[in-house]
Amino acid sequence: MRNTFWARRWGATALAVLALGTTPRAAHADSDGYYCAGPTYIAYELWFSVPGNRHVLHVVPLSAAGGIGAPDSVVLPIFQVHGMRCHASRVELRGWDSLYTVDLGHAPLTWTASALPWSGRRATREDLAAYPSVNLAEWSRAVSLGRSDTTALAIRGAPQRFLLIVDVEVDSTRTCMYDVHTTVVDRTPGPRGVPKRTLFDGKADMECGE
């Protein structure tokens, strides 16, 4: 069941940021597009790319039998994601001081909030490494390198079949900007699957100028 206390808390935090005169994009620019891959799916969160400035987690099923399935999603509180971990039946998103867990075993998807595993002590390097901060949008490896990038997803029964492709091109109409288009691709689509699905389509700043 959705935790209304945490929703109120993070809603109040977002309002406080606005009251200080700092735009949400400047304050939370790195929380859009983090992802992880589970044994049968890819999960990714978007915030600024979602109409209405909502924070949404998307879960796209991937399987050898069904290919790329129809995605499911859940609206999350507004918080900065610092890392994600995908399990067989749940997705964990690490915030600044809380852990948000999305249960994949129920429809519709639901989330709960709890203290981080290292609450009350200093986080170790191993603690942080347990929640990798890999990105498929503005803060992706492709954007940092200035060129397109491909990652094979280790899906159960089809470890090399599904690819995550981040295409990066210089925006011909805007200075110092990239066009970023991210898709999950099925290299051997079956009759029930689709060959690819767009996950992100947006802009990213590029290094340029003096």
PyMOL commands that place a pseudoatom at each C-alpha (Angstrom):
pseudoatom trace, name=CA, resn=MET, resi=1, chain=A, elem=C, hetatm=0, pos=[0.000, 0.000, 0.000]
pseudoatom trace, name=CA, resn=ARG, resi=2, chain=A, elem=C, hetatm=0, pos=[1.288, 3.459, -0.806]
pseudoatom trace, name=CA, resn=ASN, resi=3, chain=A, elem=C, hetatm=0, pos=[2.937, 5.205, 2.131]
pseudoatom trace, name=CA, resn=THR, resi=4, chain=A, elem=C, hetatm=0, pos=[1.201, 8.600, 2.469]
pseudoatom trace, name=CA, resn=PHE, resi=5, chain=A, elem=C, hetatm=0, pos=[3.618, 9.814, 5.159]
pseudoatom trace, name=CA, resn=TRP, resi=6, chain=A, elem=C, hetatm=0, pos=[6.581, 9.555, 2.805]
pseudoatom trace, name=CA, resn=ALA, resi=7, chain=A, elem=C, hetatm=0, pos=[4.576, 11.053, -0.044]
pseudoatom trace, name=CA, resn=ARG, resi=8, chain=A, elem=C, hetatm=0, pos=[3.787, 14.110, 2.095]
pseudoatom trace, name=CA, resn=ARG, resi=9, chain=A, elem=C, hetatm=0, pos=[7.380, 14.334, 3.242]
pseudoatom trace, name=CA, resn=TRP, resi=10, chain=A, elem=C, hetatm=0, pos=[8.893, 14.364, -0.215]
pseudoatom trace, name=CA, resn=GLY, resi=11, chain=A, elem=C, hetatm=0, pos=[6.154, 16.626, -1.561]
pseudoatom trace, name=CA, resn=ALA, resi=12, chain=A, elem=C, hetatm=0, pos=[7.035, 19.132, 1.142]
pseudoatom trace, name=CA, resn=THR, resi=13, chain=A, elem=C, hetatm=0, pos=[10.723, 18.835, 0.248]
pseudoatom trace, name=CA, resn=ALA, resi=14, chain=A, elem=C, hetatm=0, pos=[9.998, 19.613, -3.401]
pseudoatom trace, name=CA, resn=LEU, resi=15, chain=A, elem=C, hetatm=0, pos=[7.981, 22.708, -2.392]
pseudoatom trace, name=CA, resn=ALA, resi=16, chain=A, elem=C, hetatm=0, pos=[10.797, 23.858, -0.140]
pseudoatom trace, name=CA, resn=VAL, resi=17, chain=A, elem=C, hetatm=0, pos=[13.255, 23.667, -3.043]
pseudoatom trace, name=CA, resn=LEU, resi=18, chain=A, elem=C, hetatm=0, pos=[10.954, 25.797, -5.177]
pseudoatom trace, name=CA, resn=ALA, resi=19, chain=A, elem=C, hetatm=0, pos=[10.538, 28.301, -2.356]
pseudoatom trace, name=CA, resn=LEU, resi=20, chain=A, elem=C, hetatm=0, pos=[14.316, 28.792, -2.246]
pseudoatom trace, name=CA, resn=GLY, resi=21, chain=A, elem=C, hetatm=0, pos=[14.229, 29.840, -5.888]
pseudoatom trace, name=CA, resn=THR, resi=22, chain=A, elem=C, hetatm=0, pos=[16.024, 26.773, -7.248]
pseudoatom trace, name=CA, resn=THR, resi=23, chain=A, elem=C, hetatm=0, pos=[14.432, 24.998, -10.169]
pseudoatom trace, name=CA, resn=PRO, resi=24, chain=A, elem=C, hetatm=0, pos=[13.740, 21.254, -9.786]
pseudoatom trace, name=CA, resn=ARG, resi=25, chain=A, elem=C, hetatm=0, pos=[15.879, 20.542, -12.853]
pseudoatom trace, name=CA, resn=ALA, resi=26, chain=A, elem=C, hetatm=0, pos=[18.897, 22.256, -11.356]
pseudoatom trace, name=CA, resn=ALA, resi=27, chain=A, elem=C, hetatm=0, pos=[18.426, 20.552, -8.001]
pseudoatom trace, name=CA, resn=HIS, resi=28, chain=A, elem=C, hetatm=0, pos=[17.625, 17.065, -9.258]
pseudoatom trace, name=CA, resn=ALA, resi=29, chain=A, elem=C, hetatm=0, pos=[19.056, 16.938, -12.766]
pseudoatom trace, name=CA, resn=ASP, resi=30, chain=A, elem=C, hetatm=0, pos=[20.696, 13.566, -12.192]
pseudoatom trace, name=CA, resn=SER, resi=31, chain=A, elem=C, hetatm=0, pos=[17.577, 11.666, -11.087]
pseudoatom trace, name=CA, resn=ASP, resi=32, chain=A, elem=C, hetatm=0, pos=[16.042, 11.120, -14.513]
pseudoatom trace, name=CA, resn=GLY, resi=33, chain=A, elem=C, hetatm=0, pos=[16.667, 7.835, -16.311]
pseudoatom trace, name=CA, resn=TYR, resi=34, chain=A, elem=C, hetatm=0, pos=[18.298, 5.487, -13.830]
pseudoatom trace, name=CA, resn=TYR, resi=35, chain=A, elem=C, hetatm=0, pos=[17.671, 1.827, -14.577]
pseudoatom trace, name=CA, resn=CYS, resi=36, chain=A, elem=C, hetatm=0, pos=[18.423, -1.779, -13.686]
pseudoatom trace, name=CA, resn=ALA, resi=37, chain=A, elem=C, hetatm=0, pos=[17.730, -5.138, -15.329]
pseudoatom trace, name=CA, resn=GLY, resi=38, chain=A, elem=C, hetatm=0, pos=[16.110, -8.063, -13.562]
pseudoatom trace, name=CA, resn=PRO, resi=39, chain=A, elem=C, hetatm=0, pos=[16.055, -11.678, -14.719]
pseudoatom trace, name=CA, resn=THR, resi=40, chain=A, elem=C, hetatm=0, pos=[12.913, -11.088, -16.826]
pseudoatom trace, name=CA, resn=TYR, resi=41, chain=A, elem=C, hetatm=0, pos=[12.564, -7.310, -17.241]
pseudoatom trace, name=CA, resn=ILE, resi=42, chain=A, elem=C, hetatm=0, pos=[14.188, -3.891, -17.415]
pseudoatom trace, name=CA, resn=ALA, resi=43, chain=A, elem=C, hetatm=0, pos=[13.047, -1.162, -15.009]
pseudoatom trace, name=CA, resn=TYR, resi=44, chain=A, elem=C, hetatm=0, pos=[13.774, 2.555, -15.380]
pseudoatom trace, name=CA, resn=GLU, resi=45, chain=A, elem=C, hetatm=0, pos=[12.606, 5.753, -13.719]
pseudoatom trace, name=CA, resn=LEU, resi=46, chain=A, elem=C, hetatm=0, pos=[11.806, 9.087, -15.372]
pseudoatom trace, name=CA, resn=TRP, resi=47, chain=A, elem=C, hetatm=0, pos=[10.911, 12.409, -13.836]
pseudoatom trace, name=CA, resn=PHE, resi=48, chain=A, elem=C, hetatm=0, pos=[11.506, 15.455, -16.047]
pseudoatom trace, name=CA, resn=SER, resi=49, chain=A, elem=C, hetatm=0, pos=[10.582, 13.491, -19.162]
pseudoatom trace, name=CA, resn=VAL, resi=50, chain=A, elem=C, hetatm=0, pos=[7.087, 12.785, -17.816]
pseudoatom trace, name=CA, resn=PRO, resi=51, chain=A, elem=C, hetatm=0, pos=[4.234, 15.268, -18.439]
pseudoatom trace, name=CA, resn=GLY, resi=52, chain=A, elem=C, hetatm=0, pos=[3.142, 17.001, -15.254]
pseudoatom trace, name=CA, resn=ASN, resi=53, chain=A, elem=C, hetatm=0, pos=[6.593, 16.593, -13.652]
pseudoatom trace, name=CA, resn=ARG, resi=54, chain=A, elem=C, hetatm=0, pos=[5.643, 13.194, -12.222]
pseudoatom trace, name=CA, resn=HIS, resi=55, chain=A, elem=C, hetatm=0, pos=[8.170, 10.634, -11.042]
pseudoatom trace, name=CA, resn=VAL, resi=56, chain=A, elem=C, hetatm=0, pos=[7.369, 7.277, -12.660]
pseudoatom trace, name=CA, resn=LEU, resi=57, chain=A, elem=C, hetatm=0, pos=[8.955, 3.839, -12.588]
pseudoatom trace, name=CA, resn=HIS, resi=58, chain=A, elem=C, hetatm=0, pos=[8.421, 1.778, -15.746]
pseudoatom trace, name=CA, resn=VAL, resi=59, chain=A, elem=C, hetatm=0, pos=[8.841, -2.000, -15.891]
pseudoatom trace, name=CA, resn=VAL, resi=60, chain=A, elem=C, hetatm=0, pos=[9.163, -3.648, -19.326]
pseudoatom trace, name=CA, resn=PRO, resi=61, chain=A, elem=C, hetatm=0, pos=[8.890, -7.483, -19.407]
pseudoatom trace, name=CA, resn=LEU, resi=62, chain=A, elem=C, hetatm=0, pos=[11.519, -9.305, -21.471]
pseudoatom trace, name=CA, resn=SER, resi=63, chain=A, elem=C, hetatm=0, pos=[11.497, -13.033, -22.137]
pseudoatom trace, name=CA, resn=ALA, resi=64, chain=A, elem=C, hetatm=0, pos=[12.655, -15.616, -24.652]
pseudoatom trace, name=CA, resn=ALA, resi=65, chain=A, elem=C, hetatm=0, pos=[9.057, -16.725, -25.230]
pseudoatom trace, name=CA, resn=GLY, resi=66, chain=A, elem=C, hetatm=0, pos=[7.257, -13.382, -25.274]
pseudoatom trace, name=CA, resn=GLY, resi=67, chain=A, elem=C, hetatm=0, pos=[9.895, -10.947, -26.448]
pseudoatom trace, name=CA, resn=ILE, resi=68, chain=A, elem=C, hetatm=0, pos=[9.345, -7.336, -25.354]
pseudoatom trace, name=CA, resn=GLY, resi=69, chain=A, elem=C, hetatm=0, pos=[6.088, -7.181, -23.431]
pseudoatom trace, name=CA, resn=ALA, resi=70, chain=A, elem=C, hetatm=0, pos=[3.719, -4.329, -22.594]
pseudoatom trace, name=CA, resn=PRO, resi=71, chain=A, elem=C, hetatm=0, pos=[5.184, -2.073, -19.888]
pseudoatom trace, name=CA, resn=ASP, resi=72, chain=A, elem=C, hetatm=0, pos=[3.682, -1.465, -16.460]
pseudoatom trace, name=CA, resn=SER, resi=73, chain=A, elem=C, hetatm=0, pos=[4.301, 1.626, -14.348]
pseudoatom trace, name=CA, resn=VAL, resi=74, chain=A, elem=C, hetatm=0, pos=[3.794, 3.194, -10.943]
pseudoatom trace, name=CA, resn=VAL, resi=75, chain=A, elem=C, hetatm=0, pos=[3.971, 6.825, -9.799]
pseudoatom trace, name=CA, resn=LEU, resi=76, chain=A, elem=C, hetatm=0, pos=[6.627, 7.401, -7.126]
pseudoatom trace, name=CA, resn=PRO, resi=77, chain=A, elem=C, hetatm=0, pos=[7.205, 10.249, -4.678]
pseudoatom trace, name=CA, resn=ILE, resi=78, chain=A, elem=C, hetatm=0, pos=[9.480, 13.052, -5.824]
pseudoatom trace, name=CA, resn=PHE, resi=79, chain=A, elem=C, hetatm=0, pos=[12.993, 12.128, -4.699]
pseudoatom trace, name=CA, resn=GLN, resi=80, chain=A, elem=C, hetatm=0, pos=[16.485, 12.013, -6.140]
pseudoatom trace, name=CA, resn=VAL, resi=81, chain=A, elem=C, hetatm=0, pos=[17.470, 8.499, -7.147]
pseudoatom trace, name=CA, resn=HIS, resi=82, chain=A, elem=C, hetatm=0, pos=[21.066, 7.540, -6.345]
pseudoatom trace, name=CA, resn=GLY, resi=83, chain=A, elem=C, hetatm=0, pos=[20.945, 3.923, -7.495]
pseudoatom trace, name=CA, resn=MET, resi=84, chain=A, elem=C, hetatm=0, pos=[18.700, 0.977, -8.315]
pseudoatom trace, name=CA, resn=ARG, resi=85, chain=A, elem=C, hetatm=0, pos=[18.702, -2.776, -7.823]
pseudoatom trace, name=CA, resn=CYS, resi=86, chain=A, elem=C, hetatm=0, pos=[16.434, -5.267, -9.609]
pseudoatom trace, name=CA, resn=HIS, resi=87, chain=A, elem=C, hetatm=0, pos=[15.404, -8.564, -7.991]
pseudoatom trace, name=CA, resn=ALA, resi=88, chain=A, elem=C, hetatm=0, pos=[13.148, -11.303, -9.380]
pseudoatom trace, name=CA, resn=SER, resi=89, chain=A, elem=C, hetatm=0, pos=[10.001, -9.853, -7.789]
pseudoatom trace, name=CA, resn=ARG, resi=90, chain=A, elem=C, hetatm=0, pos=[10.882, -6.312, -6.682]
pseudoatom trace, name=CA, resn=VAL, resi=91, chain=A, elem=C, hetatm=0, pos=[12.761, -3.173, -7.670]
pseudoatom trace, name=CA, resn=GLU, resi=92, chain=A, elem=C, hetatm=0, pos=[14.657, -1.137, -5.070]
pseudoatom trace, name=CA, resn=LEU, resi=93, chain=A, elem=C, hetatm=0, pos=[15.453, 2.546, -5.600]
pseudoatom trace, name=CA, resn=ARG, resi=94, chain=A, elem=C, hetatm=0, pos=[17.946, 4.212, -3.284]
pseudoatom trace, name=CA, resn=GLY, resi=95, chain=A, elem=C, hetatm=0, pos=[17.173, 7.770, -2.257]
pseudoatom trace, name=CA, resn=TRP, resi=96, chain=A, elem=C, hetatm=0, pos=[19.235, 10.093, -0.062]
pseudoatom trace, name=CA, resn=ASP, resi=97, chain=A, elem=C, hetatm=0, pos=[18.169, 8.536, 3.230]
pseudoatom trace, name=CA, resn=SER, resi=98, chain=A, elem=C, hetatm=0, pos=[15.423, 6.060, 2.292]
pseudoatom trace, name=CA, resn=LEU, resi=99, chain=A, elem=C, hetatm=0, pos=[14.895, 2.929, 0.233]
pseudoatom trace, name=CA, resn=TYR, resi=100, chain=A, elem=C, hetatm=0, pos=[11.828, 2.686, -2.008]
pseudoatom trace, name=CA, resn=THR, resi=101, chain=A, elem=C, hetatm=0, pos=[10.703, -0.822, -2.937]
pseudoatom trace, name=CA, resn=VAL, resi=102, chain=A, elem=C, hetatm=0, pos=[8.266, -1.583, -5.771]
pseudoatom trace, name=CA, resn=ASP, resi=103, chain=A, elem=C, hetatm=0, pos=[6.528, -4.959, -5.502]
pseudoatom trace, name=CA, resn=LEU, resi=104, chain=A, elem=C, hetatm=0, pos=[6.257, -6.580, -8.936]
pseudoatom trace, name=CA, resn=GLY, resi=105, chain=A, elem=C, hetatm=0, pos=[3.982, -9.374, -7.734]
pseudoatom trace, name=CA, resn=HIS, resi=106, chain=A, elem=C, hetatm=0, pos=[0.789, -7.316, -7.638]
pseudoatom trace, name=CA, resn=ALA, resi=107, chain=A, elem=C, hetatm=0, pos=[-1.258, -5.361, -10.155]
pseudoatom trace, name=CA, resn=PRO, resi=108, chain=A, elem=C, hetatm=0, pos=[-1.322, -2.430, -10.022]
pseudoatom trace, name=CA, resn=LEU, resi=109, chain=A, elem=C, hetatm=0, pos=[2.266, -1.978, -8.896]
pseudoatom trace, name=CA, resn=THR, resi=110, chain=A, elem=C, hetatm=0, pos=[2.711, -0.544, -5.398]
pseudoatom trace, name=CA, resn=TRP, resi=111, chain=A, elem=C, hetatm=0, pos=[5.626, 0.939, -3.472]
pseudoatom trace, name=CA, resn=THR, resi=112, chain=A, elem=C, hetatm=0, pos=[6.739, 1.143, 0.148]
pseudoatom trace, name=CA, resn=ALA, resi=113, chain=A, elem=C, hetatm=0, pos=[9.428, 3.238, 1.825]
pseudoatom trace, name=CA, resn=SER, resi=114, chain=A, elem=C, hetatm=0, pos=[11.851, 2.116, 4.511]
pseudoatom trace, name=CA, resn=ALA, resi=115, chain=A, elem=C, hetatm=0, pos=[15.204, 3.024, 6.045]
pseudoatom trace, name=CA, resn=LEU, resi=116, chain=A, elem=C, hetatm=0, pos=[18.312, 2.197, 4.066]
pseudoatom trace, name=CA, resn=PRO, resi=117, chain=A, elem=C, hetatm=0, pos=[20.102, -1.018, 5.102]
pseudoatom trace, name=CA, resn=TRP, resi=118, chain=A, elem=C, hetatm=0, pos=[22.976, 1.029, 6.577]
pseudoatom trace, name=CA, resn=SER, resi=119, chain=A, elem=C, hetatm=0, pos=[20.731, 3.439, 8.501]
pseudoatom trace, name=CA, resn=GLY, resi=120, chain=A, elem=C, hetatm=0, pos=[22.492, 4.618, 11.642]
pseudoatom trace, name=CA, resn=ARG, resi=121, chain=A, elem=C, hetatm=0, pos=[26.036, 4.113, 10.370]
pseudoatom trace, name=CA, resn=ARG, resi=122, chain=A, elem=C, hetatm=0, pos=[28.298, 5.378, 7.619]
pseudoatom trace, name=CA, resn=ALA, resi=123, chain=A, elem=C, hetatm=0, pos=[27.663, 3.672, 4.281]
pseudoatom trace, name=CA, resn=THR, resi=124, chain=A, elem=C, hetatm=0, pos=[30.587, 1.610, 3.022]
pseudoatom trace, name=CA, resn=ARG, resi=125, chain=A, elem=C, hetatm=0, pos=[31.773, 1.376, -0.566]
pseudoatom trace, name=CA, resn=GLU, resi=126, chain=A, elem=C, hetatm=0, pos=[30.186, -2.084, -0.725]
pseudoatom trace, name=CA, resn=ASP, resi=127, chain=A, elem=C, hetatm=0, pos=[26.866, -0.686, 0.537]
pseudoatom trace, name=CA, resn=LEU, resi=128, chain=A, elem=C, hetatm=0, pos=[26.749, 1.898, -2.237]
pseudoatom trace, name=CA, resn=ALA, resi=129, chain=A, elem=C, hetatm=0, pos=[27.926, -0.555, -4.892]
pseudoatom trace, name=CA, resn=ALA, resi=130, chain=A, elem=C, hetatm=0, pos=[24.907, -2.753, -4.116]
pseudoatom trace, name=CA, resn=TYR, resi=131, chain=A, elem=C, hetatm=0, pos=[22.704, -0.090, -5.762]
pseudoatom trace, name=CA, resn=PRO, resi=132, chain=A, elem=C, hetatm=0, pos=[24.413, 0.810, -9.074]
pseudoatom trace, name=CA, resn=SER, resi=133, chain=A, elem=C, hetatm=0, pos=[23.741, 4.242, -10.551]
pseudoatom trace, name=CA, resn=VAL, resi=134, chain=A, elem=C, hetatm=0, pos=[23.621, 3.470, -14.276]
pseudoatom trace, name=CA, resn=ASN, resi=135, chain=A, elem=C, hetatm=0, pos=[21.613, 5.795, -16.505]
pseudoatom trace, name=CA, resn=LEU, resi=136, chain=A, elem=C, hetatm=0, pos=[19.900, 5.601, -19.913]
pseudoatom trace, name=CA, resn=ALA, resi=137, chain=A, elem=C, hetatm=0, pos=[19.101, 9.305, -20.372]
pseudoatom trace, name=CA, resn=GLU, resi=138, chain=A, elem=C, hetatm=0, pos=[20.975, 12.590, -19.851]
pseudoatom trace, name=CA, resn=TRP, resi=139, chain=A, elem=C, hetatm=0, pos=[23.538, 11.092, -17.471]
pseudoatom trace, name=CA, resn=SER, resi=140, chain=A, elem=C, hetatm=0, pos=[24.182, 7.933, -19.494]
pseudoatom trace, name=CA, resn=ARG, resi=141, chain=A, elem=C, hetatm=0, pos=[27.639, 6.675, -20.418]
pseudoatom trace, name=CA, resn=ALA, resi=142, chain=A, elem=C, hetatm=0, pos=[26.793, 7.414, -24.060]
pseudoatom trace, name=CA, resn=VAL, resi=143, chain=A, elem=C, hetatm=0, pos=[26.201, 11.102, -23.371]
pseudoatom trace, name=CA, resn=SER, resi=144, chain=A, elem=C, hetatm=0, pos=[29.383, 11.385, -21.285]
pseudoatom trace, name=CA, resn=LEU, resi=145, chain=A, elem=C, hetatm=0, pos=[31.368, 9.878, -24.177]
pseudoatom trace, name=CA, resn=GLY, resi=146, chain=A, elem=C, hetatm=0, pos=[29.505, 11.821, -26.855]
pseudoatom trace, name=CA, resn=ARG, resi=147, chain=A, elem=C, hetatm=0, pos=[28.697, 8.716, -28.894]
pseudoatom trace, name=CA, resn=SER, resi=148, chain=A, elem=C, hetatm=0, pos=[26.105, 5.955, -29.044]
pseudoatom trace, name=CA, resn=ASP, resi=149, chain=A, elem=C, hetatm=0, pos=[26.406, 2.986, -26.712]
pseudoatom trace, name=CA, resn=THR, resi=150, chain=A, elem=C, hetatm=0, pos=[24.983, -0.554, -26.582]
pseudoatom trace, name=CA, resn=THR, resi=151, chain=A, elem=C, hetatm=0, pos=[24.536, -2.824, -23.549]
pseudoatom trace, name=CA, resn=ALA, resi=152, chain=A, elem=C, hetatm=0, pos=[23.454, -6.480, -23.650]
pseudoatom trace, name=CA, resn=LEU, resi=153, chain=A, elem=C, hetatm=0, pos=[20.837, -7.274, -20.984]
pseudoatom trace, name=CA, resn=ALA, resi=154, chain=A, elem=C, hetatm=0, pos=[21.361, -10.542, -19.090]
pseudoatom trace, name=CA, resn=ILE, resi=155, chain=A, elem=C, hetatm=0, pos=[17.792, -11.797, -19.371]
pseudoatom trace, name=CA, resn=ARG, resi=156, chain=A, elem=C, hetatm=0, pos=[17.113, -15.332, -18.164]
pseudoatom trace, name=CA, resn=GLY, resi=157, chain=A, elem=C, hetatm=0, pos=[17.192, -17.803, -21.050]
pseudoatom trace, name=CA, resn=ALA, resi=158, chain=A, elem=C, hetatm=0, pos=[18.230, -15.101, -23.550]
pseudoatom trace, name=CA, resn=PRO, resi=159, chain=A, elem=C, hetatm=0, pos=[21.365, -13.349, -22.209]
pseudoatom trace, name=CA, resn=GLN, resi=160, chain=A, elem=C, hetatm=0, pos=[22.436, -11.846, -25.561]
pseudoatom trace, name=CA, resn=ARG, resi=161, chain=A, elem=C, hetatm=0, pos=[19.028, -11.379, -27.179]
pseudoatom trace, name=CA, resn=PHE, resi=162, chain=A, elem=C, hetatm=0, pos=[17.961, -8.017, -25.740]
pseudoatom trace, name=CA, resn=LEU, resi=163, chain=A, elem=C, hetatm=0, pos=[20.033, -4.881, -26.209]
pseudoatom trace, name=CA, resn=LEU, resi=164, chain=A, elem=C, hetatm=0, pos=[19.758, -1.461, -24.590]
pseudoatom trace, name=CA, resn=ILE, resi=165, chain=A, elem=C, hetatm=0, pos=[20.839, 1.083, -27.206]
pseudoatom trace, name=CA, resn=VAL, resi=166, chain=A, elem=C, hetatm=0, pos=[21.446, 4.751, -26.359]
pseudoatom trace, name=CA, resn=ASP, resi=167, chain=A, elem=C, hetatm=0, pos=[21.749, 6.783, -29.574]
pseudoatom trace, name=CA, resn=VAL, resi=168, chain=A, elem=C, hetatm=0, pos=[23.442, 10.173, -29.214]
pseudoatom trace, name=CA, resn=GLU, resi=169, chain=A, elem=C, hetatm=0, pos=[23.532, 12.785, -31.982]
pseudoatom trace, name=CA, resn=VAL, resi=170, chain=A, elem=C, hetatm=0, pos=[24.458, 16.461, -32.004]
pseudoatom trace, name=CA, resn=ASP, resi=171, chain=A, elem=C, hetatm=0, pos=[21.324, 18.613, -32.157]
pseudoatom trace, name=CA, resn=SER, resi=172, chain=A, elem=C, hetatm=0, pos=[21.517, 20.537, -35.442]
pseudoatom trace, name=CA, resn=THR, resi=173, chain=A, elem=C, hetatm=0, pos=[19.095, 23.238, -34.248]
pseudoatom trace, name=CA, resn=ARG, resi=174, chain=A, elem=C, hetatm=0, pos=[20.369, 23.959, -30.712]
pseudoatom trace, name=CA, resn=THR, resi=175, chain=A, elem=C, hetatm=0, pos=[23.908, 24.794, -29.638]
pseudoatom trace, name=CA, resn=CYS, resi=176, chain=A, elem=C, hetatm=0, pos=[25.637, 22.549, -27.116]
pseudoatom trace, name=CA, resn=MET, resi=177, chain=A, elem=C, hetatm=0, pos=[22.868, 19.962, -27.061]
pseudoatom trace, name=CA, resn=TYR, resi=178, chain=A, elem=C, hetatm=0, pos=[22.551, 16.274, -27.892]
pseudoatom trace, name=CA, resn=ASP, resi=179, chain=A, elem=C, hetatm=0, pos=[19.505, 14.408, -29.102]
pseudoatom trace, name=CA, resn=VAL, resi=180, chain=A, elem=C, hetatm=0, pos=[19.258, 11.236, -26.999]
pseudoatom trace, name=CA, resn=HIS, resi=181, chain=A, elem=C, hetatm=0, pos=[17.105, 8.292, -28.069]
pseudoatom trace, name=CA, resn=THR, resi=182, chain=A, elem=C, hetatm=0, pos=[17.130, 5.107, -25.980]
pseudoatom trace, name=CA, resn=THR, resi=183, chain=A, elem=C, hetatm=0, pos=[15.503, 1.840, -27.039]
pseudoatom trace, name=CA, resn=VAL, resi=184, chain=A, elem=C, hetatm=0, pos=[15.397, -1.755, -25.903]
pseudoatom trace, name=CA, resn=VAL, resi=185, chain=A, elem=C, hetatm=0, pos=[15.816, -4.005, -28.946]
pseudoatom trace, name=CA, resn=ASP, resi=186, chain=A, elem=C, hetatm=0, pos=[14.891, -7.656, -29.476]
pseudoatom trace, name=CA, resn=ARG, resi=187, chain=A, elem=C, hetatm=0, pos=[17.492, -9.123, -31.828]
pseudoatom trace, name=CA, resn=THR, resi=188, chain=A, elem=C, hetatm=0, pos=[15.333, -12.172, -32.635]
pseudoatom trace, name=CA, resn=PRO, resi=189, chain=A, elem=C, hetatm=0, pos=[11.688, -11.095, -32.250]
pseudoatom trace, name=CA, resn=GLY, resi=190, chain=A, elem=C, hetatm=0, pos=[9.024, -13.771, -32.185]
pseudoatom trace, name=CA, resn=PRO, resi=191, chain=A, elem=C, hetatm=0, pos=[5.431, -13.578, -33.455]
pseudoatom trace, name=CA, resn=ARG, resi=192, chain=A, elem=C, hetatm=0, pos=[4.145, -12.151, -30.143]
pseudoatom trace, name=CA, resn=GLY, resi=193, chain=A, elem=C, hetatm=0, pos=[6.917, -9.679, -29.488]
pseudoatom trace, name=CA, resn=VAL, resi=194, chain=A, elem=C, hetatm=0, pos=[7.842, -6.261, -30.843]
pseudoatom trace, name=CA, resn=PRO, resi=195, chain=A, elem=C, hetatm=0, pos=[11.319, -5.630, -32.303]
pseudoatom trace, name=CA, resn=LYS, resi=196, chain=A, elem=C, hetatm=0, pos=[12.010, -2.576, -30.142]
pseudoatom trace, name=CA, resn=ARG, resi=197, chain=A, elem=C, hetatm=0, pos=[10.496, -0.177, -27.637]
pseudoatom trace, name=CA, resn=THR, resi=198, chain=A, elem=C, hetatm=0, pos=[11.479, 3.440, -26.960]
pseudoatom trace, name=CA, resn=LEU, resi=199, chain=A, elem=C, hetatm=0, pos=[12.375, 4.144, -23.330]
pseudoatom trace, name=CA, resn=PHE, resi=200, chain=A, elem=C, hetatm=0, pos=[13.674, 7.716, -23.546]
pseudoatom trace, name=CA, resn=ASP, resi=201, chain=A, elem=C, hetatm=0, pos=[13.600, 10.420, -26.195]
pseudoatom trace, name=CA, resn=GLY, resi=202, chain=A, elem=C, hetatm=0, pos=[14.970, 13.792, -25.124]
pseudoatom trace, name=CA, resn=LYS, resi=203, chain=A, elem=C, hetatm=0, pos=[17.846, 16.252, -24.900]
pseudoatom trace, name=CA, resn=ALA, resi=204, chain=A, elem=C, hetatm=0, pos=[21.134, 16.406, -23.020]
pseudoatom trace, name=CA, resn=ASP, resi=205, chain=A, elem=C, hetatm=0, pos=[23.761, 19.091, -22.552]
pseudoatom trace, name=CA, resn=MET, resi=206, chain=A, elem=C, hetatm=0, pos=[27.110, 18.594, -24.269]
pseudoatom trace, name=CA, resn=GLU, resi=207, chain=A, elem=C, hetatm=0, pos=[30.578, 19.934, -23.497]
pseudoatom trace, name=CA, resn=CYS, resi=208, chain=A, elem=C, hetatm=0, pos=[31.242, 22.885, -25.800]
pseudoatom trace, name=CA, resn=GLY, resi=209, chain=A, elem=C, hetatm=0, pos=[32.190, 26.518, -25.868]
pseudoatom trace, name=CA, resn=GLU, resi=210, chain=A, elem=C, hetatm=0, pos=[35.390, 28.057, -24.521]
for i in range(1, 210): cmd.bond("trace and resi %d" % i, "trace and resi %d" % (i + 1))
show_as sticks, trace
zoom trace
